[in-house]
Amino acid sequence: MRSEINFAVAVVIGPAVGVAGTIGSVINGYSRVGDYSGLGFSLLCVFLTALFFELILTRLKQRSAS
């Protein structure tokens, strides 16, 4: 569960504090220049990564509970 939180914080807080090279700063860069295909792809990658974390961690939680 901690990995999910860390991922979400990295996407949101990274560019806010000025950390270059984070996925959040890449998304902000695409947004500023109006590159909507790059922006959409970046958001899709974030969504798929978060979904992957959720699926894997849910399975791990179910295994540890049984």
C-alpha distances in whole Angstrom, upper triangle without the diagonal:
4,5,5,7,9,10,11,13,15,16,17,18,19,23,23,24,26,24,26,24,21,20,21,24,25,24,26,29,29,30,32,34,34,33,31,31,29,27,26,25,23,21,21,19,17,16,16,14,11,13,12,9,8,11,10,7,9,11,10,9,13,14,13,14,18
4,5,5,6,9,10,11,12,14,16,16,17,20,21,21,23,21,23,22,19,18,19,22,23,23,25,27,28,29,31,33,33,32,31,31,28,26,26,25,22,21,22,20,17,17,18,14,12,14,14,10,11,14,13,10,12,15,13,12,16,17,16,17,21
4,5,5,6,9,10,10,12,14,15,15,19,20,20,21,19,21,19,16,16,17,20,21,21,23,25,26,26,29,31,31,29,28,28,25,24,24,22,19,18,19,16,14,15,15,11,10,12,11,8,9,12,11,9,12,14,13,13,17,17,17,19,22
4,5,5,6,9,10,11,13,14,15,18,19,20,21,19,21,19,16,15,15,19,20,19,21,24,24,24,27,29,29,28,26,26,24,22,21,20,18,16,16,15,12,12,12,10,7,9,10,6,7,11,10,9,11,14,13,13,16,18,18,19,22
4,5,5,6,9,10,11,12,13,16,16,17,19,18,20,19,15,15,15,18,19,19,20,23,24,24,26,29,29,28,27,27,25,22,22,22,19,17,18,17,13,14,15,12,10,13,13,10,11,14,14,12,14,17,16,16,19,21,20,21,24
4,6,5,6,9,10,10,11,14,15,15,17,15,17,16,13,13,13,16,18,18,19,22,23,23,25,28,28,27,26,26,24,22,22,21,18,17,18,16,13,14,16,12,11,14,14,11,13,16,15,13,16,19,17,18,21,22,21,23,26
4,5,5,6,9,10,10,13,15,15,17,14,16,14,11,10,11,14,15,15,17,19,20,20,23,25,25,24,23,23,20,18,18,17,14,13,15,12,9,11,12,9,8,11,12,9,11,14,14,13,16,18,18,18,21,23,22,24,27
4,5,5,6,8,10,12,13,15,16,15,16,15,12,10,10,13,15,14,15,18,19,19,21,24,24,23,22,22,20,17,17,17,14,12,14,13,9,10,13,10,8,12,13,11,12,15,16,15,17,20,19,19,22,24,24,25,28
4,5,5,5,7,10,10,11,13,12,15,14,11,11,10,13,15,14,15,18,19,19,21,24,24,24,23,24,21,19,20,20,16,15,17,16,12,14,16,14,12,15,16,14,15,19,19,17,20,22,22,22,25,26,26,27,30
4,6,6,5,8,10,10,11,10,11,11,7,8,7,10,12,12,13,16,17,18,19,22,23,22,22,22,19,17,18,18,14,14,16,14,11,14,15,13,12,16,16,14,16,19,19,18,21,23,23,23,26,28,27,29,32
4,6,6,8,9,11,12,11,12,11,7,6,5,8,10,9,10,13,14,14,17,19,19,19,18,19,16,14,15,15,11,10,13,11,8,11,13,11,11,14,15,14,16,19,19,19,21,24,24,24,27,29,28,30,33
4,6,7,7,10,11,11,13,13,9,9,6,9,11,10,10,14,15,14,16,19,19,20,19,20,18,15,16,17,13,12,15,14,11,13,16,14,13,17,18,17,18,21,22,21,23,26,26,26,29,31,30,31,34
4,6,5,6,9,9,11,12,9,10,8,10,13,12,12,15,17,17,18,21,22,22,22,23,20,18,20,20,16,16,19,17,14,17,19,17,16,20,21,19,20,24,24,23,25,28,27,27,30,32,31,32,36
4,5,6,6,5,8,9,6,8,6,7,10,11,11,13,15,16,17,19,21,20,21,22,19,17,19,19,15,15,18,16,14,17,19,17,16,20,21,19,21,24,24,23,26,28,28,28,31,33,32,34,37
4,5,5,5,7,9,7,8,6,5,9,9,8,10,13,13,13,16,18,18,19,20,17,15,18,18,14,15,18,17,15,18,20,18,18,22,23,22,23,27,27,26,29,31,31,31,34,36,35,37,40
4,5,8,10,12,10,12,9,8,12,12,10,13,15,15,15,18,19,20,21,23,20,18,20,21,17,17,21,20,17,20,22,21,20,23,25,23,25,28,28,27,30,32,32,32,35,37,36,37,41
4,6,9,12,11,13,11,10,14,15,13,15,18,18,17,20,22,23,24,26,22,20,23,23,20,20,23,22,19,22,24,22,22,25,26,24,26,30,29,28,31,33,33,33,36,37,36,38,41
4,6,9,9,12,10,8,12,13,11,12,16,16,15,18,20,21,22,24,20,19,22,22,18,19,23,21,19,22,24,22,22,26,27,25,27,30,30,30,32,35,34,34,38,39,38,40,43
4,7,6,10,9,8,11,13,12,13,16,17,17,19,21,21,22,23,20,18,21,21,17,18,21,19,17,21,22,20,20,24,24,23,25,28,28,27,30,32,31,32,35,36,36,38,41
4,6,9,9,6,8,12,11,11,14,15,15,17,19,19,20,21,17,17,20,19,16,17,20,18,17,21,22,20,21,24,24,23,26,29,28,28,31,33,32,34,37,38,37,39,42
4,7,8,6,7,10,11,10,13,15,15,16,19,17,19,19,15,15,18,16,13,15,18,15,14,18,19,17,19,22,22,21,24,26,26,26,29,31,30,32,35,35,35,38,40
4,5,5,6,9,10,11,13,14,15,17,19,17,18,18,15,14,16,15,11,13,15,13,11,15,16,14,15,19,19,18,21,23,23,23,26,28,27,28,31,32,32,34,37
4,5,5,6,9,10,11,12,14,16,16,15,15,15,12,11,13,11,8,9,12,9,8,12,13,11,13,16,16,16,18,21,21,21,24,26,26,27,30,31,31,33,36
4,5,5,6,9,10,11,12,15,15,15,15,16,13,10,13,13,9,9,13,11,9,12,15,13,14,17,18,18,19,22,23,23,25,27,28,28,31,33,33,34,37
4,5,5,6,9,10,10,12,14,14,15,16,13,11,14,14,11,12,15,14,12,16,18,17,17,21,21,21,23,26,26,26,29,31,31,32,35,36,36,38,41
4,5,5,6,9,10,11,12,11,12,13,9,8,11,11,8,10,13,12,11,15,16,15,17,20,20,21,23,25,26,26,29,31,31,32,35,36,36,38,41
4,5,5,6,9,10,11,10,10,11,8,6,9,9,6,7,11,11,10,13,15,15,15,18,20,20,22,24,25,26,27,30,30,31,34,35,36,37,40
4,6,5,6,9,10,10,11,13,11,8,12,13,10,11,14,14,13,16,18,18,18,21,23,23,24,27,28,28,30,33,33,34,36,38,38,40,43
4,5,5,6,9,9,11,12,10,8,12,13,11,12,16,15,15,18,20,20,21,24,25,25,27,29,30,31,33,35,35,36,39,40,41,42,45
4,6,5,6,5,7,9,6,5,9,10,9,11,13,14,14,16,19,19,20,22,24,25,26,28,29,30,32,34,35,36,38,40,41,42,45
4,6,5,6,7,10,9,6,10,12,10,11,14,15,15,17,19,20,21,23,25,25,27,29,30,31,32,35,36,36,39,41,41,42,45
4,6,8,10,13,11,10,13,15,14,15,18,19,18,20,23,23,24,26,28,28,30,32,34,34,36,38,39,40,42,44,44,46,48
4,6,9,11,10,10,13,15,14,16,18,19,19,22,24,24,25,28,29,30,31,34,35,36,37,40,40,41,44,45,46,47,50
4,6,9,9,8,11,13,13,14,17,18,19,20,22,23,24,26,28,29,30,32,34,35,36,39,40,41,43,44,45,47,49
4,6,6,6,9,10,11,12,14,16,17,18,20,21,23,24,26,27,29,30,32,33,35,37,38,39,41,42,44,45,47
4,5,5,6,8,10,10,12,14,15,16,18,20,21,22,24,26,27,28,30,31,32,34,36,37,39,40,42,43,45
4,5,5,6,9,10,10,12,14,15,16,18,20,21,22,24,26,27,28,30,31,33,35,36,37,39,41,42,44
4,5,5,6,9,10,10,12,14,15,16,18,20,21,23,24,26,27,28,30,32,33,34,36,38,39,40,42
4,5,5,6,9,10,11,12,14,15,17,18,20,21,23,24,26,27,28,30,32,33,35,36,38,39,41
4,5,5,6,9,10,10,12,14,15,16,18,20,21,22,24,26,27,29,30,31,33,35,36,37,39
4,5,5,6,9,10,10,12,14,15,16,18,20,21,22,24,25,27,28,30,31,33,35,36,38
4,5,5,6,9,10,11,12,14,15,17,18,20,21,23,24,26,27,28,30,32,33,35,37
4,5,5,6,9,10,11,12,14,15,16,18,20,21,22,24,26,27,28,30,32,33,35
4,5,5,6,8,10,10,12,14,15,16,18,20,21,23,24,25,27,29,30,31,33
4,5,5,6,9,10,10,12,14,15,16,18,20,21,22,24,26,27,29,30,32
4,6,5,6,9,10,11,12,14,15,16,18,20,21,22,24,26,27,28,31
4,5,5,6,9,10,10,12,14,15,16,18,20,21,22,24,26,27,29
4,5,5,6,9,10,10,12,14,15,17,18,20,21,23,24,26,27
4,5,5,6,9,10,11,12,14,16,17,18,20,21,23,24,26
4,5,5,6,9,10,11,12,14,15,16,18,20,21,22,25
4,5,5,6,9,10,10,12,14,15,17,18,20,21,23
4,5,5,6,8,10,11,12,14,16,17,18,20,22
4,6,5,6,8,10,11,12,14,15,16,18,20
4,6,5,6,9,10,10,12,14,15,16,19
4,6,5,6,9,10,11,12,14,16,17
4,5,5,6,9,10,11,12,14,16
4,5,5,6,9,10,10,12,14
4,5,5,6,9,10,11,13
4,5,5,6,9,10,11
4,5,5,6,9,10
4,5,5,6,9
4,6,5,7
4,5,5
4,6
4
